[in-house]
Amino acid sequence: MNLQTKIPLRSQEPKIGYDSEIFMLGSCFAENIGEKFEYYKFKNRINPFGILFHPKAIETYLWMASQDENYTETDLFYHNERWHCFDAHSSLSNPDKNVLLSRLNESLFDTKEKIKSSTHIFITLGTAWVYRLKSLDMVVANCHKISQAEFDKELLSVEEIEQNLQNCVRLIRSVNQSVQIVFTVSPVRHIKDGFVENTRSKSNLIAAVHRIVETSSKFVYFPSYELMMDELRDYRFYNEDMVHPSDLAIQYIWDRFSEVWISEHAKRTMKQVEEVQKGLSHRPFNPQSEQYTLFLKKLTLKKNQLQSEYPFMSF
């Protein structure tokens, strides 16, 4: 008896190996998968501007980076004893205006350099709902806990999202013609918008992404949203908030992702990396024992062997 509907996944090329360079952009699910790449010591970069939930925010960010733009003091504002930028996540905000400005512009420079060297760029879309700041008539990436009365809430249409994504692709291609671009829709439900409203949002995102994917073999869709909704349709796969995927769900989707994108050679290296990672997190009963001393020697040998083959790895 089969108690689960399985989504058929097709192996994709070019495969990700330890010579690949990966760039993860977008919603918090980009962070979940990006952290897996971090754990296994791939060459990986995650959201230099922090989490960006919607396609317009990602487009603005890529525009600023690819066109060598810079932020100035006029792009910042002070609220709740911190300086913020409407184009970036609050994780970059800072009590010191100059620190924030430096972080923003350094991140833009680093982003362009990362796009240049990337072999795979993953764009994860979280929501089609956006907030438009009334005073400046601009769609923001983050409201930074400013009163909702200052914003108009809007739902991006399929056509608007498609245009955002086309612009994202053009901006990436202006820096790197050969990079593989992979789109996915985050399985995290934005139920603060409302249950029906969340479904409308995800539907618009999925429809727009597929319009883009159908235009070129250089664009691929990975069904993380569908894996959560269909293969993991049980609340035991959610965190206590009943919204975000649990660690088990993230691991499951990572495993399915690995089937599609990661090379067999890289998977063998991943096992070696995992042995070292688990060894480093091991806490002995007796740190002074001969047995533990021998364990550390073996662990150091494994680590050195990996680093001799992959000098970029750090543990």
N, C-alpha and C positions, 0 to 999 in steps of 0.2 A: 504494500500500500504506500503510495506516494502522498505525503501530507504537506507538500510544498510546491508551489508553482515556480519553476525555474525560468529565468529570463535567458534566452540564448544570447551569448556574447561571442563576437567574432574577434579573433586575434588581430591586433593592429601592428602596423609598421610606420616608422622605424621604432624598433624596440628601445626601451630605456635600459641603459647599462651604466656602469660606473664611470664611463667616459662621457655620459650625457650631462647636460646642464638643464635643470628644471626650474621653471618660474611659476609659482602658484599665486593667482590673483582672485580677489572677490570675497564672497561670503565666508562665514565661519567654517563651512565645510572644507574650504580650501586650506584652512589652518589644520583641520583634523588630518587630512591626507598629507599635507605638507609636513606635519610632525612625524608621520611615519617615515617619510623620506629622510627627515633629520635623524631619526633613531637609527636607521640603517646606513647613515653616513654617505648618502648620495650628495652630489653637488646641487644644492637646492636653495632657493630664496623664496620667502613667503611674505606677501603683502607689506612692502616697505612703508606704505601709507596706512597700515592697519587694515582692519576689515572694511571692505567696501561692499555694501549690500546690493546695490542696484546697477544696471548697465550704464546709466548716465554718469554715475560717479566714476566708474572704471574708465569710461571714455575721456572724461575731463582729466583724470590722472595720467592716462597715456598721452594725451595731447600735451600736457605740461612737460612731461619727461622727454618725449620724442622731438619736440620742437625747441628744446633748450630754453624753455621759459624758466623764470624764477619768481618766487614769492617775495613780496616786500611788506613792510610794516602795515601798509594800507589793507592788506589781505587778512590781517589778524584782528581779533577782538577779545576783549577781556570780560570774563564771566565767571562767577563763583571762585574768585581768587586765582584763576588760571587763564593763560592765553590760549586761544583756539584758532583753528582754521576750518572753515566750512567744507573744504575739499578733503579733509583728512579725518581719520578716526580719533576719538578722544585719547587713545593710548599715546599719541604724539604730543598732546597738550602739556603745557609746562607753566609753572609760576613765573619763569623768566622768559620774556618775549624773545630775546636774542637766541636763547637755546632752542625754542620752537622754530624760529626762522632758519637757524642752522640745520636742524633736523630735517625740515621740509626740503630745503634746497640740496642738501647732501643726498637725501633719498631720491630726488629727481635725477641727479647725476648718476647715482648707483643704478637706478632703474634702467636708464638708457644703456649703460654698459652691460647690464644683465641681459637686456633684450638682444643686444648685439651677439652675445655669446650663447644664448639659449638654443637648445635643440628642441625643447618641448615647452610650450606655454599653456597652462591650464587656467581657464576662466570659469569660475563658479558663480552663477547668478542666484541671488537669494530671494529677491522680491521685485515686483513691478510697481509697487507703491513708492511714491517719492514725496518729499516735502519741499514746497517752493517758498522761499523767504519773501514775504510780501514787500518789504522795504527795498529790496534789491532786485526783485523779480528773477531770482536764480534758484535752480534746483540744488539742494545741498546734499553732501554725502552723509552728514551727521548733524543732528540738531543740537548736540552738546547740552541737553537738558534745558534749553531755552523754552519759554512758555509756548505751548502749541498754538496759542492765539496769534503768534507772529508768523505762522505758516499756513499755506493752503495745501491740503493733501490731495494728490492726484494719482490716478492709475495710468501708467504708460500703456499705450496701445501696442498691438503686435507690430504695426508699421513703425512706430517710434522706436521700439526696442530693436527691430531689425536694422534701422538706420544707425542706432547707437553701436550695434555690433559690427556693421559694415565699416563704420568709422574706426572702431577699435582695430579691426583687421588691417585697414589701410595704414594706420599709424604704426602698427607693429611691422608691417611689410616695408615701410619707409626706412626702417632701421635694419631689418633682418628678413630677407626674401625667402629663406629656405626653412624657417622654423615651422615645426608642426604645431598647429593650434587645436586644442581640445576644449570643447565646451561641456559643461555639466550644470545641472540645476540642483541646488542644495535641497536635501530631504528635510531640512529644518523647517517646520511649519511656523509661519508668522501669525499665530492665532490672535495676537493683540489687535491685528487688523480686523479680525472676525473670521469665522470658519469659512463662510461662503466667499468672503473677500480674499482669503488666502488661496482658495481654489482658483478664483478668477486670475489672481496674480501669477500663480504657477503655470496656469494654462497659457497665458500670454507669453511668458518666458519660453516655454517649451515650443510653442508654435513659431515664435520668432527665430529661435536657435535652429530649428529644422529648416527654415527657409534659407538660412546662411549655409548650413552644412550641405544642403543639396546642391550648392553651386560649385563645390570643389572637393577633390579627394584630400586636399591639404587641411580640411576642416573635419573634425570628428566629434561625435556626441558620445559621452559616456553616461549610461543611465543610472547614476547614483540615486536620483529621486525615485525611479521605478523600482530599483532594488529594495529600497526601504519600504515603499508602499505595497509591493507585491510579494517579494520573497521574505520580508521581515514584518509581515502584517500582524504584529502582536505587541502589546504594550510592554512586555518584558524586554523588548529591545530599545526602550526609551529610558532616559534619565528620570529622576524623580519629578521633574517639571512636566513630564509627559509630552515634551516638545522636541528636545534635542536627542539625537541618537546616543545610546549607551556606548560604553567602551567596547562591549561585545559586538554591537551593530557596526561600529566603525571598523573593528578588526575584520568582520565578515565582508564589508564592502571593500576594504583594502585587499583582502584575499582575492576577491573577484576582479578587482582592478589589476592586481598582479598577474592574473591569468591572461589578461588582455595586453598589458603594456610592458611587463618586465621580462627581460631576456633570461634564458635558462642559466647562462653563465653568471649573470648578476644574482640570480636566486641562490646559487651555490655560495657566492660571496656573502650574501645577506645572512646565511646560516652561520658563517664564521663571525660576522659582526655581532650577531645576536648572542653568540657564546661569550664574546668579550663583554658585551653590555650587561648580560646577566651576571657574569663574574664580577664586574665592577660594582654592581649593586648588592652583591652578597655580603652579609654581615656574619662573621664567624662567632662561635661561642667562646673560642679562646684564640685571640689574635697572636699570642706568643707561641702557639703550638707549632711543632715541626710540620705537621700536616698542612697547616694554613700557609706556612712559608713556602712549601713545595707548590701549593695551589697558586700562590702569587707569582712564582717563577714561571709556571706554565702559562699563566694568564699574560704575563709580560711578553713571553715568547710569541704567543698568538697575536698580540697587539702589534708587536714589532714587525711580524711577518706581513700583516695587513698594511701597515704604514709604509713598508718598503715597496710594496706593489702599488699602493695608492697614497702618495705623500700628502694629499689634501685632507686625509682623514685625521681627525683629532678626537681623542677620548678624554 
